[in-house]
Amino acid sequence: MPTRLKLPLAVPLVLIIVAHVGMWRDPDMTFEAKRNWTLVNTLAWGVIVLPMFAVNQWLKVKTRKD
């Protein structure tokens, strides 16, 4: 993967990780709220990333030269 494509993928990933670490270190937020927000975030990213991965794999198969 070219470097110019890695940076736009790495920046949101780092921001998400930093936000989760900040959330989990926050003493004012309850454990249940932290767990619920992490679950919502995980499910939301799963809904976005899994179909994208499936379409990518399908496209590789369709465009492969036999």
C-alpha positions as CSV (number, residue, x, y, z in Angstrom):
1,M,0.0,0.0,0.0
2,P,1.4,3.4,-0.9
3,T,2.4,5.8,1.9
4,R,-0.1,8.4,0.6
5,L,-2.9,6.0,1.4
6,K,-1.5,4.8,4.7
7,L,-1.6,8.2,6.4
8,P,-5.3,8.9,5.9
9,L,-6.0,5.4,7.3
10,A,-3.6,5.8,10.2
11,V,-4.8,9.2,11.4
12,P,-8.5,8.2,12.2
13,L,-7.3,4.9,13.8
14,V,-4.9,6.8,16.1
15,L,-7.6,9.3,17.0
16,I,-10.1,6.5,17.8
17,I,-7.5,4.7,20.0
18,V,-6.6,8.0,21.9
19,A,-10.3,8.8,22.4
20,H,-10.9,5.3,23.9
21,V,-7.9,5.5,26.2
22,G,-9.1,8.9,27.4
23,M,-12.6,7.6,27.9
24,W,-11.4,4.6,29.9
25,R,-9.1,6.7,32.1
26,D,-11.9,9.2,32.9
27,P,-12.8,8.8,36.6
28,D,-16.2,10.6,36.2
29,M,-17.7,8.1,33.8
30,T,-19.2,4.9,35.1
31,F,-17.9,1.5,34.0
32,E,-21.2,0.6,32.4
33,A,-21.2,3.8,30.3
34,K,-17.6,3.1,29.2
35,R,-18.5,-0.4,28.3
36,N,-21.7,0.7,26.4
37,W,-19.9,3.4,24.4
38,T,-17.1,0.9,23.5
39,L,-19.7,-1.6,22.4
40,V,-21.6,0.9,20.3
41,N,-18.4,2.1,18.7
42,T,-17.3,-1.5,18.0
43,L,-20.6,-2.4,16.4
44,A,-20.7,0.8,14.3
45,W,-17.2,0.2,13.0
46,G,-18.1,-3.4,12.3
47,V,-21.0,-2.3,10.2
48,I,-18.7,0.0,8.2
49,V,-15.6,-2.1,7.9
50,L,-17.0,-5.6,7.3
51,P,-19.0,-4.8,4.2
52,M,-16.1,-2.7,2.9
53,F,-13.8,-5.7,3.3
54,A,-16.3,-8.0,1.6
55,V,-16.7,-5.7,-1.4
56,N,-12.9,-5.4,-1.6
57,Q,-12.5,-9.2,-1.7
58,W,-15.4,-9.5,-4.2
59,L,-13.8,-6.9,-6.5
60,K,-10.4,-8.7,-6.3
61,V,-12.1,-11.9,-7.5
62,K,-14.0,-10.2,-10.3
63,T,-11.0,-8.3,-11.6
64,R,-8.5,-11.1,-11.3
65,K,-7.0,-12.2,-14.6
66,D,-7.2,-15.9,-15.2
